[in-house]
Amino acid sequence: MALGHDDLVLCSGTLPRHTSFRQRLEAAVAGGYAGVSLWGRDYRAARHEGYSDADLPVMLRDHGVEAAELDPAWWWTPGAAGVEIPPELDPVDVFRFGEDELFRIAGVVGARSLNAADVLGGRWGTEEAAEAFAGLCDRAAEHGLLVHLEWLAWSRIADLSSALEVVRIADRPNGGINVDLWHCARTGVTPAELAAVPPGIVLAIQVDDGPAEAEDDLVEATLHSRLLPGEGSFDVVGYLGALDDAGVAAPVGVEVFSDALHALGPTEAARRASDATRAALARARRPAPEPPR
């Protein structure tokens, strides 16, 4: 099964961090998701739970769930090669999984894609970022992976136009962007701007919501205080409608980092996130007009 336009993906961050691998799959089934996204730490936890590499694809298949993206690819930006971050400075377990390891995990679970972002910063510009992104795409292609670039409001690739320019210059067939509605709202992207993006460039979508006024600490807010679609002030329906009108065929990930949602447990969190997202999609996706008789 290839994940596409009508499929929901249960993003890792929507569930409590220490949810077991089996519980993630069971929550995905309970919420009617077709896929799950995984962080390297989710794979490592599964191995610590006693599952082998051979067990994991069998478990995915038995639950009828695909592995969507692995998140995040952080090592690709200019100057990042050779960077080592000690565990005490890595509270979200991002930096201990480098390129070789994440490619290997992708092969184990049969992942569709990698989610790339700038998390280290630097003094590099768009041309250098595009060259580095092209290299990442080429290496990922050897493993059959797509690569989608997610702009982060506090990074050097901080908005839609910057992400699009990097992807345009890189010009790789397996490269595109990830449209996360949280970063759309926090960087002032409009539905009209999304509607103008070539549909084939959008390889992943992440749905969430939040208050109209930006938080004082964006990083803290995005990791702990996102809201379910429809519970905040983002133009979720407008964004999703614009992507649909543009012909974007990417699967829809549901990524609601929320301490309050996590407190409900994985199954209830997955169900509520699915219900809220499906309701937003139903409002956003207008039926095609009937042909004249």
Residue pairs with C-beta under 8 A, 6 or more apart in sequence:
1 34
1 66
2 112
3 9
3 34
3 35
3 66
3 68
3 112
3 251
4 249
4 250
4 251
5 248
5 249
5 250
5 251
7 33
7 34
7 35
7 66
7 251
7 252
8 31
8 32
8 33
8 34
8 35
8 251
8 252
8 253
8 254
8 274
8 277
8 278
9 33
9 34
9 35
9 36
9 37
9 68
9 69
9 251
9 252
9 253
9 254
10 24
10 27
10 28
10 31
10 33
10 35
10 36
10 37
10 253
10 254
10 270
10 273
10 274
11 36
11 37
11 71
11 206
11 253
11 254
11 255
11 256
12 24
12 36
12 37
12 38
12 39
12 42
12 71
13 223
13 255
13 256
13 257
14 254
14 255
14 256
14 257
14 258
14 261
14 269
14 270
14 273
15 23
15 24
15 27
15 262
15 266
15 269
15 270
16 262
16 265
16 266
16 269
17 41
17 262
18 45
19 27
19 266
20 45
20 46
20 49
21 42
21 45
21 46
21 49
21 51
21 56
21 59
22 49
22 59
23 266
23 267
24 36
24 38
24 42
24 266
25 36
25 59
25 60
25 63
25 65
26 63
26 266
26 267
27 266
27 267
27 269
27 270
27 271
28 35
28 36
28 63
28 65
28 270
29 63
29 64
29 65
30 267
30 270
30 271
31 267
31 270
31 271
31 273
31 274
31 275
32 274
32 278
33 65
33 254
33 270
33 274
34 64
34 65
34 66
34 251
35 65
35 66
35 67
35 68
35 112
35 251
36 60
36 65
36 66
36 67
36 68
37 67
37 68
37 69
37 70
37 71
37 115
37 253
37 255
38 67
38 69
38 70
38 71
38 105
38 109
38 111
39 70
39 71
39 72
39 93
39 94
39 97
40 70
40 93
40 94
40 96
40 97
40 101
40 102
40 105
41 92
41 93
41 97
43 56
43 105
43 108
43 109
44 93
46 56
47 53
51 59
53 108
56 108
56 109
57 108
57 109
57 110
60 66
60 67
60 109
60 110
66 110
66 112
67 106
67 109
67 110
67 111
67 112
68 111
68 112
68 113
68 204
68 251
68 253
69 111
69 112
69 113
69 114
69 115
69 148
69 178
69 204
69 253
70 102
70 105
70 106
70 109
70 111
70 113
70 114
70 115
71 114
71 115
72 94
72 115
72 116
72 117
72 119
72 150
73 99
73 102
73 114
73 115
73 116
73 117
73 136
73 147
74 80
74 94
74 95
74 116
74 117
74 119
74 120
75 81
75 83
75 98
75 99
76 99
76 116
76 132
76 133
76 135
76 136
77 118
77 120
77 122
77 124
77 129
77 132
77 156
78 122
78 124
78 128
78 129
78 131
78 132
79 120
79 122
79 124
80 120
80 122
83 95
83 120
84 95
85 95
85 96
87 96
89 95
90 96
92 223
94 119
97 105
99 136
99 139
102 114
103 139
103 140
103 143
103 145
105 111
106 114
106 143
106 145
107 143
111 145
112 145
112 146
113 145
113 146
113 147
113 148
113 203
113 204
114 136
114 140
114 145
114 146
114 147
114 148
115 148
115 150
115 178
115 204
116 133
116 136
116 147
116 148
116 149
116 150
117 149
117 150
117 151
117 152
117 155
117 157
118 129
118 152
118 155
118 156
118 157
119 152
119 155
121 155
121 156
122 156
124 132
124 156
126 162
126 165
126 166
126 169
127 169
129 156
129 157
129 166
130 165
130 166
130 167
130 168
130 169
130 170
131 170
133 147
133 149
133 166
133 167
133 170
133 172
133 175
134 169
134 170
134 171
134 172
134 175
136 147
137 147
137 170
137 172
137 174
137 175
138 172
140 146
140 147
140 174
141 172
141 173
141 174
145 174
146 174
146 175
146 176
146 203
147 172
147 174
147 175
147 176
147 203
148 175
148 176
148 177
148 178
148 203
148 204
149 157
149 163
149 166
149 167
149 175
149 176
149 177
149 178
150 163
150 177
150 178
150 180
150 183
150 204
150 206
151 157
151 158
151 159
151 160
151 162
151 163
151 177
151 183
151 187
152 158
152 183
153 159
153 183
153 186
153 187
153 218
154 218
154 219
156 162
157 163
157 166
158 187
159 187
159 188
159 189
160 177
160 179
160 184
160 187
160 189
160 193
160 194
160 197
163 177
164 177
164 197
164 201
167 175
167 176
167 177
167 201
176 200
176 201
176 202
176 203
176 204
177 197
177 201
177 202
177 203
177 204
178 202
178 203
178 204
178 205
178 206
179 194
179 197
179 202
179 204
179 205
179 206
179 239
179 243
180 205
180 206
180 208
180 255
181 205
181 206
181 207
181 208
181 209
181 234
181 236
181 239
182 206
182 208
182 210
182 222
182 226
182 234
182 255
183 189
184 194
184 234
184 239
185 210
185 234
185 235
186 210
186 214
186 218
186 222
189 239
191 235
191 238
191 239
191 241
191 242
192 242
194 239
194 242
194 243
194 246
195 242
195 243
195 245
195 246
196 246
197 246
197 248
199 243
199 246
199 247
199 248
199 249
202 243
202 246
202 248
202 250
203 250
204 250
204 251
204 253
205 240
205 243
205 248
205 250
205 251
205 252
205 253
206 253
206 254
206 255
207 229
207 236
207 240
207 252
207 253
207 254
207 255
207 277
207 280
208 226
208 227
208 228
208 229
208 234
208 254
208 255
208 256
208 257
209 226
209 227
209 228
209 229
209 230
209 231
209 232
209 233
209 234
209 236
209 256
210 221
210 225
210 226
210 227
210 232
210 233
210 234
211 227
211 232
211 233
212 232
212 233
215 221
215 225
222 257
223 257
224 257
224 258
224 259
225 257
225 258
225 259
226 255
226 256
226 257
226 258
227 256
227 258
228 256
228 258
228 261
228 272
228 273
228 276
229 236
229 254
229 276
229 277
229 279
229 280
230 236
230 276
230 279
230 280
231 276
236 280
236 284
237 280
237 283
237 284
238 284
239 284
240 252
240 280
240 281
240 284
240 285
241 283
241 284
241 285
241 286
244 284
244 285
244 286
245 286
252 277
252 281
254 273
254 274
254 277
256 269
256 273
261 269
261 272
261 273
262 269
264 272
